[in-house]
C-alpha cells in the first residue's frame, strides 16, 4: 500500500479506474498487449509525436511489483526503437498473478473504508464490480486523470530502468552511424553478464567475455597475482582482441577453458554496430584505449552474497569467491579507481 498511497498523494485526481489500472500494471506488467514489435513501435511513435519534449530525461516512476512507468517526455527520439524492444521484452517475461491482484483490490477496499482514498468505499466497490463483470480487462485512465496529468508512459520491468542512460548513449552514437565498443566492468555477481545479454538481444551486439582470458597456470606467480588486476591475461587480450575493436573487421580469439586450465575453443566475433567487452577487469588500464563507452555495474555486498550463494553449487566454490576472487577484484577496482572513472554507474541491487 505504500506505493499506492504515494500515488494518491501525488495524483489527488485518481479515480477508482486509475487505481485498478495501477494495480493491473504492477501485477501483469505489459503482458496484456501482444508483444508484436512492429505494432508497439508504430503505436509508440505516434504517441511520442503528441508529447511535448520538455524534460532532459524521462521520468521513471516505480509502481511496485517490479514494474516502473517510464514517461515519454524526455525519451530521446533515437531511443524509440530500443524502448519499444524493452517494452516487448518486458511484456514477454512478465506473468500475471490473479491472486495477487485480488489481494491488492482487497487492500484498497480496506483503505477506502478508512477514508484513505480520494473516493468512497461505495465508489470503489462499484468500480471493481463493473471491472469484474467486464472480464477483468486492462483499463484506461479516467477522464479526470487524463485532464489533470496528461499521462504518456509505458510500463517496463524496473530491472531495466538503471540501464536507460547507457542505452540512450548507445542509441545516440548508433543514430550518428558510429560503431561503438562498450566495456562493462564490475564485481562478480553484480549483473554484468545480464546486461551484456540484454544488449545482445536489443542490438544484436557481439560480446567478448573477460572470463575467456583467465590467467593460465604458467603465469600465476606470486608476483603476478600480487599485481592489481594481474590475474587476468591482459597481454593476450591486447594481442587477440584490442587491435580489432571498432575496426569493422571480424576477428577471433581462443577462450580459456577453466575445466582443463588451458586454451580451448576459438571464439569468432562478428562485425556488429555494437561490440561489448564484459567482465571483471574489462576496464584494466591496459585495455581501455579502444573503448567508446564504459560502464561499472554494482550492487550491495548483501545482494552480491545472496546471488553468489544461489549461483554456487557448493560451499567450497562460494568460499573461493569470498576468500580469493572478491578481494582481488576489490583491490583492482581501488587501485585504478575503476568505478569512479566509468562513464556510467549502474546499480542493480533492486533488479529482481
HUJO-V981283 format. One line per field, one symbol per residue. phi: phi as a letter, one per 20 degrees, with the letter a starting at -180 (. if undefined). A space follows every 50 residues. Layout:
# HUJO-V981283
phi->???
This chain:
# HUJO-V981283
phi->.gffffffffcfefdgfffgffffffedmdffegfefffffffffffgfe dfeddebffdcfcnmmccedeffoffgfdgffffffffffffdecfcfff ffffffffgffffemecfbffffffffffffffenlefceffffffffcl fbbcecggfeffeggffffffffffemefcdddddqffneofffffffff ffdmfecdefgfdgffgfdeegfffeffmfecefffgfeecgfdfmendf bbbeefdffdlbfdfededffcfcdddcqgnfdggfdffeeecccddbbf fffgfffffffffbffffffgfedffgffffffffdlfffeffcdcedgd ee
